Amino acid sequence: MPIIVNLDVMLAKNKMRSRELSERIGITEQNVSLLKSGKVKGVRFETLEKICEVLKCQPGDILEFEPDEKSD
């Protein structure tokens, strides 16, 4: 998948657990876990905004684009 989710890295930098983030942004801990693992198809801008506010970061700190390598 070309989109890499670095939420676990940002949580570690902020010394925060998934449970605390989920409580502060108003989504379930299970949804935070799915987001961390990259197993979601999308994320609402509202949720991304809340995550960035709590973790004091930019969306680009959480989401990263890594193109697939093409084999010719």
MODAJO-V554295 format. One record per run of one state. SS is the DSSP state (@ for helix, = for strand, . for the rest). FROM is the first residue (numbers start at 1). TO is the last residue. If there is no record, write none. Layout:
ss = <SS/SS>
from = <FROM/FROM>
to = <TO/TO>
//
This chain:
ss = <./=/./@/./@/./@/./@/./@/=/.>
from = <1/3/6/7/14/18/26/29/38/45/56/59/63/66>
to = <2/5/6/13/17/25/28/37/44/55/58/62/65/72>
//
